[in-house]
Amino acid sequence: MELIEGIRTRRSVRRFTGEKVSRETIETIIDAARFAPTWKNSQTPGYVVVESRDIIEKIADEGVMGREHNAGIIKGAAALVVLTSVKGICGYEPDGSFTTSKGSEWQMFDAGIAAQTFCLAAHNYGVGSVIMGIFDEREVARIIGLDDSRAVSALIAIGYPAQEPNEPKRKDVEEYVSYI
């Protein structure tokens, strides 16, 4: 698939066939996603792939702040990828001060790039995905046994698409750009 075609055709997939995504395919996707740029090449993203149906159910029932729609998406996914980030690196200098006025917010910037890169790579291999941001970070971290040095940045439900989502209406390019 050509890059621009992949960018233009990737959609958030919320309904999956139930067919398992092989570990080989997941690792191929993560192999591509690891090339996402990060703060000073810190390479802080990590991927916890949840395949256990019991843990997926637990996250859906206890980790999405009562959002039934999100719980249903997670329960229908072949796997749930918990995107994590190492805390206290992105935006920081070695002495603990901030290099950028964004402070610690740069961590989420890097996580966003990692999530999008993961989803584009998944699309390239025929795997659907949706990035989910409504969740209880502490509860999800507890459920998966995440080390305190890492933060939960996003949940990415993955699987083979049960249907091809419609292309959402997009603003015209003129609405995105200004020149000075």
C-alpha positions as CSV (number, residue, x, y, z in Angstrom):
1,M,0.0,0.0,0.0
2,E,1.3,3.4,-0.9
3,L,1.8,5.8,2.1
4,I,-0.7,8.5,1.1
5,E,-3.3,5.9,0.1
6,G,-2.9,4.3,3.6
7,I,-3.3,7.7,5.3
8,R,-6.4,8.5,3.3
9,T,-8.0,5.1,3.7
10,R,-7.3,4.3,7.3
11,R,-10.5,4.4,9.4
12,S,-11.3,3.8,13.1
13,V,-12.7,0.3,13.2
14,R,-15.1,-0.4,16.1
15,R,-16.6,-3.8,14.9
16,F,-14.4,-6.8,14.5
17,T,-14.8,-10.3,13.0
18,G,-13.5,-12.1,16.1
19,E,-10.7,-13.7,14.2
20,K,-7.5,-13.7,16.2
21,V,-4.6,-11.5,15.0
22,S,-1.4,-13.6,15.1
23,R,1.4,-12.5,17.4
24,E,3.6,-12.5,14.3
25,T,1.3,-9.9,12.7
26,I,1.1,-7.8,15.9
27,E,4.9,-7.8,16.2
28,T,5.3,-6.8,12.6
29,I,3.0,-3.9,13.3
30,I,4.9,-2.9,16.4
31,D,8.2,-3.3,14.5
32,A,7.0,-0.6,12.1
33,A,5.5,1.6,14.9
34,R,8.8,1.7,16.8
35,F,10.0,4.1,14.1
36,A,7.6,6.8,15.3
37,P,9.6,9.8,16.3
38,T,10.0,10.6,20.0
39,W,11.5,13.4,22.2
40,K,15.2,13.4,21.7
41,N,14.9,9.8,20.3
42,S,13.9,8.7,23.8
43,Q,11.8,5.8,22.4
44,T,9.5,5.9,25.4
45,P,6.3,4.1,24.0
46,G,5.6,0.6,24.9
47,Y,2.8,-1.9,23.9
48,V,1.1,-4.3,26.3
49,V,-0.9,-6.6,24.1
50,V,-3.8,-8.1,26.0
51,E,-5.0,-11.3,24.4
52,S,-6.5,-12.9,27.6
53,R,-10.3,-12.7,27.3
54,D,-10.6,-12.5,31.1
55,I,-8.4,-9.4,31.2
56,I,-10.1,-7.8,28.2
57,E,-13.4,-8.3,30.0
58,K,-12.1,-6.9,33.2
59,I,-10.8,-3.7,31.5
60,A,-14.1,-3.4,29.6
61,D,-16.1,-3.8,32.8
62,E,-13.9,-1.9,35.3
63,G,-11.5,0.3,33.3
64,V,-13.6,2.5,30.9
65,M,-15.4,4.7,33.4
66,G,-18.8,3.2,32.7
67,R,-18.7,3.9,28.9
68,E,-20.8,1.1,27.6
69,H,-20.0,1.9,24.0
70,N,-16.2,1.6,24.7
71,A,-16.7,-1.5,26.7
72,G,-18.5,-3.1,23.8
73,I,-15.8,-2.2,21.4
74,I,-13.1,-3.7,23.7
75,K,-15.1,-6.9,24.3
76,G,-15.5,-7.3,20.5
77,A,-11.8,-6.8,19.7
78,A,-9.4,-9.7,18.9
79,A,-6.9,-8.0,21.3
80,L,-6.5,-4.8,23.2
81,V,-3.2,-2.9,22.9
82,V,-2.4,-0.8,25.9
83,L,-0.1,2.0,24.7
84,T,2.2,3.0,27.5
85,S,4.9,5.7,28.0
86,V,7.8,6.0,30.3
87,K,7.1,8.8,32.8
88,G,9.4,11.8,33.3
89,I,11.4,11.8,30.1
90,C,9.6,13.5,27.3
91,G,10.1,17.3,27.6
92,Y,12.6,17.0,30.5
93,E,16.3,17.6,30.8
94,P,18.5,15.2,32.8
95,D,18.3,17.6,35.8
96,G,14.5,17.3,35.9
97,S,13.8,20.8,34.4
98,F,11.7,21.2,31.4
99,T,13.2,22.0,28.0
100,T,9.9,23.0,26.5
101,S,7.1,25.2,27.7
102,K,4.8,22.2,27.1
103,G,6.3,20.6,30.2
104,S,5.3,17.0,30.7
105,E,2.6,17.3,28.0
106,W,5.1,16.3,25.4
107,Q,4.8,12.7,26.7
108,M,1.2,12.6,25.2
109,F,2.4,14.2,22.0
110,D,4.9,11.3,21.5
111,A,2.2,8.8,22.5
112,G,-0.1,10.3,19.9
113,I,2.5,9.9,17.2
114,A,3.1,6.3,18.4
115,A,-0.6,5.5,18.3
116,Q,-1.1,6.9,14.8
117,T,2.0,5.1,13.5
118,F,0.7,1.8,15.1
119,C,-2.7,2.2,13.5
120,L,-1.3,3.1,10.1
121,A,0.9,0.0,10.2
122,A,-2.0,-2.1,11.3
123,H,-4.1,-0.8,8.4
124,N,-1.3,-1.8,6.0
125,Y,-1.6,-5.4,7.2
126,G,-5.4,-5.5,7.1
127,V,-5.9,-5.1,10.8
128,G,-8.5,-2.6,12.0
129,S,-7.9,-0.4,15.0
130,V,-9.5,2.3,17.0
131,I,-7.7,4.6,19.5
132,M,-9.6,5.0,22.8
133,G,-9.0,7.8,25.2
134,I,-11.8,7.4,27.7
135,F,-10.5,5.1,30.4
136,D,-9.3,5.1,34.0
137,E,-5.6,5.1,33.8
138,R,-5.0,3.9,37.3
139,E,-7.5,1.1,37.0
140,V,-6.2,-0.1,33.6
141,A,-2.6,0.0,35.0
142,R,-3.6,-2.0,38.0
143,I,-5.5,-4.6,35.9
144,I,-2.5,-5.2,33.6
145,G,0.1,-4.9,36.4
146,L,1.9,-1.9,34.9
147,D,5.1,-0.8,36.5
148,D,4.8,2.7,38.3
149,S,7.5,4.1,35.9
150,R,5.1,3.9,33.0
151,A,1.8,5.6,32.2
152,V,-1.2,4.3,30.3
153,S,-1.4,6.7,27.3
154,A,-4.2,5.1,25.2
155,L,-6.1,1.9,24.5
156,I,-6.1,0.5,21.0
157,A,-8.7,-2.1,20.2
158,I,-7.6,-4.2,17.2
159,G,-8.9,-7.0,15.0
160,Y,-10.0,-7.8,11.5
161,P,-12.8,-5.4,10.4
162,A,-16.3,-6.8,10.4
163,Q,-17.3,-4.0,8.0
164,E,-15.6,-1.2,6.1
165,P,-16.3,2.1,7.9
166,N,-17.6,5.0,5.9
167,E,-15.3,7.8,5.1
168,P,-16.1,10.7,7.4
169,K,-16.7,14.1,5.9
170,R,-13.5,16.2,6.1
171,K,-13.0,19.9,6.1
172,D,-11.5,21.4,2.9
173,V,-7.8,22.0,3.1
174,E,-8.4,25.8,3.1
175,E,-10.0,25.4,6.5
176,Y,-6.8,23.8,7.9
177,V,-4.1,26.1,6.5
178,S,-3.1,29.7,6.8
179,Y,-0.1,31.5,5.5
180,I,1.6,34.6,7.0
